[in-house]
Amino acid sequence: MDTTDKHNDRIAKMTFASVYPMYLAKVEKKGRTKEELHQVIQWLTGFDNSKLNELIEKKVTFETFFQTALLNPNASLITGMICGYRIEEIENALTQQVRYLDKLVDELAKGRKMDKILR
């Protein structure tokens, strides 16, 4: 699926720190924990708690966030719909990576088992 340049640019410039509290609220509202959220983020990006907190404090953009990430080789196994887009059809690499993270957070919030989330 082709997203517009404007859409891709907006995602690239969005800060991870602005979205992280929403991720946390979403999973905690459904009975999951901050530790589980961090486990999912670490699986996708390779960031430990210390690095994750540093990136939040620095208010890095999603572009910087994913440039410094070591993306899990199994990330391409994350498929399905998120925000009206089929993840595997998104052509812009950064937008696809952000949607990978969105999908993992959704799966965590929906109560999916961790071994299924962490493909």
C-alpha positions, 0 to 999 in steps of 0.5 A: 500500500502506498502512503502519501509523502505527507503522511510518511513525513508526519510520522517521521517527525513525530517524537517517540516520547509523544506516543509512548505515554499512549502506548503505556496507557493502552496496555495498562488499561487492558491489564498489561504492564510497563515491563511487558510493553518494554519487552515488546519494544526491546524485541522489535528494536533491541533497546534496553530500558536504559536506552529506551528512557534515554531516547524518551528524554531526548525526545527523538523523532521516530526517524531517529528512533528507528535509525538507531534501532537494530530491527529484529530479523523477524519483524517482517512476520508482523502482518495484518491491519493497523490504522487502515493499512495492511502492514506488509503492503506499506512501501515506506520503510520507516512508516512500516516500522512504526506500524510494526510497533503499533501492531505489537502494542495492539496485540499486547493490549488485546491480551495476546500471549507474549510468545505469539507477539514475539514471533 
